[in-house]
Amino acid sequence: MDDKRVCNGSVTARIRLDFKGKGRPGRLFAGRSLEQGAEEAREHHVTLFRNVPVQGVQIDDIDISGSVYTVLDEATNAETAYAPVVLTVRADSLEEMLSFVVRPEFRKIDIVEPACLELDRHHLERLLFRLAEEIVGYKRFLERKYNQ
């Protein structure tokens, strides 16, 4: 990889998202475990990633090889299962990555290339403005979800 400096060029990154599973108690065979719920949530989102385009973003690879894991949620004192997905994403600009980073499932991002990014004042302002837009949009989504 060369050490080119980019203000507003193509950016490639690996983004890890962990999808939370919801169990469903059932009679005999009708229920599903937390792990099955996490796997189903992962499969649903992977299908969306494969079939629904995101403007300015190309998904080069989707890695679902990570194992489902469970953790104890100290707030509720209950186990929660998560299914990880690692997306290799190429975006026209750094701002286009924000739609993945502001998701509640977001866990980690590794910038693959370029090796070095330089943002001038104008590009930094655009990045921060776009971040604010994403946060406001997510806040509206949550308000609609919980007020219905």
N, C-alpha and C positions, 0 to 999 in steps of 0.2 A: 504494500500500500504506500502511495506517495503521501507526502505531508502537505497537501494543498489546503489552503485556507478558504473557507466558504462563508459568505455572508447569507446568501439565500439560494442555495443549490440543493441538489438531491442529498438526502440523508437516509442511510440504511441502519436499522436497529433491530435488536431482538427484544421483544416485550413479553414479559411473563404476566399472565393473568391467572388467578386461582378462582374457580367457580365454586360457590358454596352449594352444598347439597341440602335438600329438605327431605327428611324422612316422612313416611306416612304410615301410621299404624293401621293395620287391617286385620280382617278375619282370615285366619289360615294363610292362604297364599296371596291375598289381595294387597298386602302392604309392601312397602319397599324400605330398604335400609337407608341410612344416611349416605353410605358409600354409593349405592345405586342412584340416589338422588343427585349426588355430585357428578357422577358419570353422565347421567341424563342431561344435566345442566350444561356440562362441557360439550356433549354431542350437539345439543341445540345451538349453542353459540358458535361452534365450529361450522355448522351448516350455514348459519348466517354469514360468517366471515367468508365462506367459499362462494356464496351465492348473491350477496348484497354488496355491490361496489361502494367504496368510500371515495369521494372525490379527492383527487390529489394523492391517493395512497394505493400502492400495489402490495398485496400480500404474496410474498415469494414462497413462504413455507409455513406450514402449521404442524407443530410437533406436539402430539398428544401422548407421548411415551411415558410421561411422568406418572408415577403411581398416586392413586388417591390416598390422602392422609387425613387423619383426624386429630383435632386438638380440643382441649378443654377450654370452653369459654368461661372465664372467671366471673363475668358479669351475671350470666344465667346459670352457672354451675352445670352446664350440659355440654355434651360432646357435639362438635361440628365437623363435618367432612368437607374437604376441598379437593377439587380435581384441577391440576395445573395444565395450562396450555402455553406454549412458547411460540409466538408469532415472529417470523422474520419479515419485516415491513420495510418497503422503500417508499419514501415520501418526497414530494416535490420540494418541500421546505420543512423546517423544524416545526413550524406552526401546525402543520397537518398531523403531527404526532400527538398533539394535545388531546384529540378525541379518544385516544387509547389511554393516556396517562391520567385523565380525570375520572376514569371509571372506578367504581368501588372495588372491582376485582383486580385492579392494578397492583403488582407487587414489585416489579423490577424492570429496569430498562438498561440495555447495553448498546451504546452507539458503536456500530461496526465500522462505518465510514461516513464521512471523512475522519481522518485521525485527529484533526484539529478543526475547531469551529471558531470563527471570529464573527461577532455580531457588532455592527455599528449601532449608533444610537437609534437610527430609524428602524432597523430590524428588531432591536430589543423592544422598542415601543410597540411595534406590531405584535410581537410575541406575547407581551404582557396584556395587550388589549384582547387578543384572541383567547388567552387564558381566562380573563375576566368574563368573556362571552360564554365560554364553555361552563364555567362555574354557575353563572346566572341560568343558563339553560338546564343544567342538572338540578339546580334548586327549584326551578319551575316544575320539572318532571316529578321531583319528590313531593312537592305541594299538591300536584294533581293526583298523584298516587295515594297519598294519605288523607286527602280531603274528600275522596269519593266514598 
